[in-house]
C-alpha cells in the first residue's frame, strides 16, 4: 500500500464530512433567527392583538435545534426535524427537552420570509433577522 502523500489532509476530512453532510436542505435554509412581523387572515377585531403577539415571536434554528420564543412565556428549546416537504410547504416535527412532540407547518416564501401556518387560513409572517 502506498503511504499518504498528503498527511496534512487527514485532520481536514472529518471536518468536511461534518460541515457538509449534515441536515436536510430545508434545515440549512431555515438556519438563523426569524422574527414575527405580521399576521394574515385574522378578523379585524383580533388583528391588533394578533399582530402585537406575532411581533414578539421568534424562531431560531441551529442545526437540528430550535428555540421558540412566544410573548409572555419562557423560550423553549428542543430538537426538530423535517417531517415532510411539498413544494414550499414544510412540516417540522419538534421534540421538547421533556420528550413532548408537536408539529408545525411552514411555507417558505423566499430566503428572507417564511409563514407559520396556524390553520383556518391564518398565518404568522416571519422575516429573517440580519
C-alpha positions, 0 to 999 in steps of 0.5 A: 500500500502506498503511504499518504502523500498528503498527511496534512489532509487527514485532520481536514476530512472529518471536518468536511464530512461534518460541515457538509453532510449534515441536515436536510436542505430545508434545515440549512435554509431555515438556519438563523433567527426569524422574527414575527412581523405580521399576521394574515387572515385574522378578523379585524377585531383580533388583528391588533392583538394578533399582530402585537403577539406575532411581533414578539415571536421568534424562531431560531434554528441551529442545526437540528435545534430550535428555540421558540420564543412566544410573548409572555412565556419562557423560550423553549428549546428542543430538537426538530426535524423535517417531517415532510416537504411539498413544494414550499410547504414544510412540516417540522416535527419538534421534540421538547427537552421533556420528550413532548412532540408537536408539529408545525407547518411552514411555507417558505416564501423566499430566503428572507420570509417564511409563514407559520401556518396556524390553520383556518387560513391564518398565518404568522409572517416571519422575516429573517433577522440580519 
